Amino acid sequence: MKTSNRSIQNVSLLVITAILLGACATQPMGPGMSPKAEYAKRFADPGVSLPANVVGGPPNAVANVRVVDVGAGLCNVIAVDGGHYALYDAGWSGDRCLDAAIEMAGDDGLEYVFISHSDADHLGDLADILKKLEVDVIYRAGMRRDTRTWKRGNSRVGTEARYDASVINLQTIGLEPGTVLEFGDATLTLVAGWPEWTETNLSQSELRNAISLVVRLEIDGASVLFTGDTVGRRKNDAASACKDAEKAMVDNAGNVSLEADVIIAPHHGANNGSARCFIEAVDPEFVIFSAGHKHDHPSDAAAQRYLAHGVEQSKMFRTDLGDAEGGFEWPEGSISGCRDPVGDDDVDIWLLDDGDVVVEYRDQQAGQDC
């Protein structure tokens, strides 16, 4: 059980007129209709049921985080007892993130949407999710991209701003590390996030990844850390390397706690994240790698650092269970010749009212498709 050393503060969110990079609404609202009525009129889909799901799992569960198996991407849907829902990243494949958000949040909509950074594998379903579900507040790194996926998501964020959503774009509105958002009986702490990363010895992709918005969920003493694609080392560094965004968070851990029972591993388990210093500061009991059949994720080197820290192998989960890329991929759980399919290895995190945590594969046959 981990608790933050930082005293929880009440933070009132002002409705902010979004300052977006190229984002704008493309259609006017109908005369005499409220923004959300127009929203419903334009995007209602009679073929999609929107149930208001109740947190399930163990009888004393007070929150659920579903790490959705979207292949080589990231999608986390968060539910807190009392009908409170949030989304951390909206990666794709085949509307899996959209379907999970609809199943869990339904008519209640999403209080918060966090988009860690601008890569397509973290926002591929964003536009469609914003069309289907009401959203109150959107946090985004906002770095401008020329990809079709980014442009589509960016345009939809602009439309949501017109429909009264508050949009906080880190490109124009600075993030104060340690800001605490109320979320039912839980809190969401904004640990870190930057408009840009100024180090000159990073690749372009690492520069985009390093600015990732990092968020910590806590309820009744149980906690989960969402890390996006944050960067803490180079792929060929010594095991002791501690650099970049992860080092910045570690250096500030006395003010903004990183401790968490569960970590969604940085950058899908790539070797340029999960620095030893960062693992020590988080001190997780459980590790989840959101990965697919691509990029040799999760890397064996990153997995070994968690194991060396004392995380039990049985408490390390992966959404590509059975996958066998070879190369630098962590071989544990691999099945020879397996190309793990998307959608069979969702992971459920249950936070309990006594501070304990249960993590399990949602499908009891996870990884058996190969």
C-alpha positions in Angstrom: 0.0 0.0 0.0 1.5 3.4 -1.1 0.3 6.8 0.0 1.5 10.2 -1.2 3.6 12.3 1.0 2.0 15.4 -0.5 -1.0 16.8 1.2 -4.1 16.7 -1.1 -5.3 20.0 -2.2 -8.5 21.0 -3.7 -8.1 22.4 -7.2 -10.8 24.2 -9.0 -10.6 23.9 -12.8 -11.5 27.1 -14.6 -13.2 26.6 -17.9 -10.5 27.5 -20.3 -10.9 28.7 -23.8 -8.7 26.2 -25.6 -5.6 27.7 -27.3 -5.1 25.0 -29.9 -2.5 24.6 -32.6 -4.6 24.5 -35.7 -7.7 23.1 -33.9 -11.0 24.6 -34.8 -14.6 23.5 -35.1 -15.7 22.7 -38.6 -19.5 22.9 -38.4 -21.8 25.5 -36.7 -24.2 24.4 -34.0 -27.8 24.2 -34.9 -30.0 27.2 -33.9 -31.8 26.9 -30.6 -29.9 23.7 -29.5 -27.5 23.3 -26.6 -24.0 22.3 -27.5 -24.5 18.7 -26.2 -27.9 18.4 -27.8 -26.3 19.2 -31.1 -23.5 16.8 -30.3 -26.0 14.0 -29.7 -27.9 14.9 -32.8 -24.8 14.7 -35.0 -23.0 11.8 -33.5 -25.7 9.5 -31.9 -25.4 5.9 -33.2 -28.5 3.9 -32.5 -26.5 0.7 -33.0 -24.3 1.4 -30.0 -25.5 0.8 -26.5 -24.2 3.1 -23.8 -24.7 1.3 -20.4 -23.7 3.1 -17.2 -21.4 0.4 -15.9 -20.8 -0.1 -12.2 -17.4 -0.9 -10.9 -17.2 -4.7 -10.5 -14.5 -7.2 -9.7 -13.7 -8.0 -6.1 -16.6 -7.1 -3.8 -14.6 -4.3 -2.0 -13.2 -2.8 -5.3 -13.5 1.0 -5.3 -11.8 1.6 -8.7 -10.9 -0.3 -11.8 -8.3 0.5 -14.5 -8.5 -1.5 -17.7 -5.4 -1.7 -19.7 -6.9 -2.4 -23.1 -5.0 -4.7 -25.5 -4.8 -2.4 -28.5 -1.6 -4.0 -29.9 1.4 -1.7 -30.1 -0.2 1.3 -28.4 -1.7 2.5 -25.1 -5.3 2.8 -23.9 -6.3 2.9 -20.2 -9.9 3.4 -19.1 -10.4 4.4 -15.4 -13.5 3.8 -13.4 -14.1 5.0 -9.8 -17.0 3.9 -7.6 -19.9 6.4 -7.8 -19.9 6.7 -11.6 -16.6 8.6 -12.3 -14.7 7.8 -15.5 -11.5 8.9 -17.1 -9.3 8.0 -20.0 -5.5 8.0 -20.2 -4.4 7.7 -23.8 -6.6 6.5 -26.7 -4.4 4.2 -28.7 -5.8 2.0 -31.4 -6.3 -0.8 -33.1 -9.8 -1.5 -34.6 -11.7 0.7 -32.2 -10.7 -1.4 -29.2 -10.1 1.7 -27.1 -13.4 3.3 -28.2 -15.3 0.1 -27.4 -13.8 -0.1 -23.9 -14.6 3.5 -23.2 -18.2 3.1 -24.3 -18.6 -0.1 -22.3 -17.2 1.3 -19.1 -18.3 5.0 -19.1 -21.5 4.8 -21.2 -24.0 7.6 -20.6 -21.9 9.0 -17.7 -19.2 10.2 -20.1 -15.6 11.0 -19.2 -14.7 13.5 -16.6 -11.1 13.6 -17.7 -9.2 12.7 -20.9 -5.4 12.7 -20.7 -3.4 12.4 -23.9 0.2 11.8 -22.9 1.8 13.0 -26.2 1.2 13.2 -29.9 2.1 9.8 -31.3 -0.7 8.0 -33.2 -0.5 4.8 -31.0 -1.6 7.0 -28.1 -4.4 8.9 -29.7 -5.7 6.9 -32.7 -9.2 6.5 -31.2 -9.4 9.9 -29.7 -11.6 11.6 -32.3 -14.2 8.8 -32.3 -14.2 8.7 -28.5 -14.8 12.4 -28.3 -17.7 12.0 -30.8 -19.4 9.2 -28.8 -18.9 10.3 -25.2 -19.3 13.6 -23.4 -16.1 14.9 -21.9 -15.6 17.5 -19.3 -11.8 18.2 -19.3 -9.0 17.3 -21.8 -5.3 17.5 -20.9 -2.9 17.1 -23.8 0.8 17.6 -24.5 -0.3 19.2 -27.7 2.9 19.1 -29.8 1.9 19.8 -33.4 2.3 16.9 -35.9 1.6 16.5 -39.6 0.1 13.0 -39.3 -3.4 12.4 -40.4 -4.2 10.8 -37.0 -3.0 13.9 -35.1 -4.8 16.3 -37.3 -8.1 14.4 -36.9 -7.8 14.2 -33.1 -6.7 17.9 -32.9 -9.7 19.0 -34.9 -12.1 17.1 -32.7 -10.5 18.5 -29.6 -11.2 22.0 -31.0 -14.8 21.0 -31.6 -15.1 19.8 -28.0 -13.8 23.1 -26.8 -16.8 24.7 -28.5 -19.1 22.2 -26.8 -18.0 23.6 -23.4 -15.2 21.1 -22.6 -12.2 22.6 -20.8 -9.0 22.0 -22.8 -5.6 22.3 -21.2 -2.9 22.3 -23.8 0.6 22.1 -22.3 2.0 23.9 -25.3 0.2 27.1 -24.1 -0.8 26.5 -20.5 2.0 25.4 -18.2 1.6 22.3 -16.0 2.3 22.7 -12.3 3.7 19.4 -11.1 1.7 18.1 -8.1 -1.6 19.6 -9.2 -4.3 17.4 -7.7 -7.6 16.8 -9.4 -10.6 15.5 -7.5 -12.1 12.4 -9.0 -14.9 11.0 -6.9 -13.3 9.6 -3.8 -10.0 9.3 -5.7 -7.4 11.8 -6.7 -5.5 12.3 -10.0 -2.1 14.0 -9.5 -0.4 15.6 -12.5 3.1 14.4 -11.9 4.9 15.9 -14.9 4.5 17.1 -18.5 6.3 19.6 -20.7 5.6 21.7 -23.8 9.0 20.6 -25.2 12.2 18.8 -24.3 15.3 20.9 -25.0 18.0 18.2 -24.7 19.9 18.1 -28.1 21.1 14.5 -27.9 17.7 12.8 -28.2 16.2 11.5 -31.4 13.1 13.2 -32.8 10.9 10.4 -31.5 12.5 10.6 -28.0 12.0 14.4 -27.9 8.3 13.8 -28.5 8.2 11.0 -25.9 10.1 12.8 -23.2 7.3 15.5 -22.8 4.7 12.8 -21.9 2.1 13.8 -19.4 2.5 11.5 -16.3 -0.5 11.0 -14.0 -0.9 9.2 -10.7 -4.3 7.8 -9.5 -4.8 7.2 -5.8 -7.8 6.0 -3.8 -7.9 4.5 -0.3 -4.1 4.2 -0.3 -3.9 2.2 -3.5 -2.3 3.8 -6.5 -1.4 3.5 -10.2 1.1 5.5 -12.2 0.5 6.2 -15.9 3.7 7.2 -17.7 3.0 7.4 -21.4 6.3 7.1 -23.4 8.4 9.0 -20.9 12.2 8.7 -21.4 14.8 7.9 -18.8 17.9 6.5 -20.5 19.3 5.6 -23.9 18.9 2.1 -25.3 22.6 1.3 -25.0 23.3 2.9 -21.6 24.6 1.1 -18.6 21.9 -0.3 -16.3 22.5 2.5 -13.8 21.8 5.3 -16.3 19.3 7.9 -15.1 18.4 10.7 -17.5 15.9 13.1 -19.0 12.3 13.2 -18.0 12.5 10.2 -15.6 15.4 11.9 -13.8 13.5 15.1 -13.5 10.6 13.3 -11.9 12.9 11.4 -9.5 14.7 14.7 -8.6 11.3 16.2 -7.7 9.9 13.1 -5.9 10.3 14.8 -2.5 7.6 17.2 -3.6 5.5 15.0 -6.0 5.5 11.4 -5.0 6.1 8.7 -7.7 5.3 5.8 -5.4 2.7 3.5 -6.8 1.5 -0.1 -6.4 1.1 -0.5 -10.1 3.1 1.1 -12.9 2.1 1.1 -16.6 5.6 0.8 -17.8 7.1 3.7 -19.8 7.1 3.4 -23.6 5.6 -0.1 -23.7 8.6 -1.5 -21.9 11.2 -0.1 -24.3 14.8 0.1 -23.1 14.9 3.9 -23.2 12.5 4.0 -20.3 12.2 2.4 -16.9 15.5 3.7 -15.6 16.7 2.0 -12.4 16.4 5.3 -10.5 12.8 5.7 -11.7 11.9 2.1 -10.8 13.3 2.7 -7.3 11.3 5.9 -6.8 8.1 4.2 -7.9 8.8 1.0 -6.1 5.9 -0.9 -7.8 4.4 -4.2 -6.7 2.9 -4.8 -10.2 4.2 -3.9 -13.7 2.1 -3.8 -16.9 3.6 -3.6 -20.3 1.1 -2.4 -23.0 2.7 -3.9 -26.1 2.0 -5.6 -29.4 3.9 -7.5 -32.1 6.2 -4.6 -32.9 9.4 -2.9 -31.8 10.6 -5.9 -29.6 8.4 -4.6 -26.8 8.6 -5.2 -23.9 12.4 -5.3 -24.0 14.2 -7.9 -22.0 16.6 -5.2 -20.5 13.7 -3.2 -19.0 12.0 -6.3 -17.7 15.2 -7.4 -16.0 15.5 -4.0 -14.2 12.1 -4.6 -12.6 13.0 -8.1 -11.7 16.3 -6.9 -10.2 14.3 -4.4 -8.1 12.3 -7.2 -6.6 9.1 -7.3 -8.6 7.9 -10.8 -8.8 7.7 -12.3 -12.3 4.1 -13.4 -11.6 3.2 -9.7 -11.0 4.5 -8.6 -14.4 1.8 -8.5 -17.1 1.9 -7.9 -20.8 -0.9 -7.2 -23.4 1.1 -9.2 -26.0 1.2 -12.4 -23.9 2.6 -15.2 -26.0 4.3 -12.9 -28.5 7.6 -14.1 -29.9 9.4 -11.4 -31.9 12.8 -12.6 -30.8 15.5 -9.9 -30.9 15.5 -7.8 -27.8 12.0 -8.7 -26.6 11.5 -10.1 -23.1 11.1 -13.9 -23.7 9.0 -14.7 -20.7 5.6 -16.0 -21.7 6.6 -16.2 -25.4 5.3 -19.1 -27.5 7.5 -20.1 -30.4 6.3 -18.7 -33.7 3.5 -16.6 -32.1 2.4 -13.3 -33.5 0.1 -12.2 -30.7 -3.3 -11.0 -32.0 -4.8 -7.7 -30.8 -7.6 -7.8 -28.3 -7.0 -11.0 -26.3 -4.9 -9.8 -23.4 -6.7 -6.9 -21.6 -5.5 -6.4 -18.0 -7.7 -5.4 -15.2 -6.4 -3.5 -12.2 -8.7 -3.5 -9.1 -8.0 -1.0 -6.3 -9.7 -2.1 -3.1 -11.0 -0.2 -0.1 -8.4 -1.6 2.2 -5.5 -0.3 0.1 -4.8 -3.7 -1.5 -4.6 -4.2 -5.3 -5.6 -7.1 -7.5 -4.2 -7.4 -11.1 -5.4 -10.0 -13.5 -5.9 -10.8 -17.2 -9.5 -10.0 -18.2 -9.7 -13.1 -20.4 -8.7 -16.3 -18.5 -7.5 -17.7 -21.8 -5.1 -14.7 -22.4 -2.2 -15.6 -24.6 -3.6 -18.9 -25.7 -4.4 -17.9 -29.3 -0.9 -18.8 -30.6 
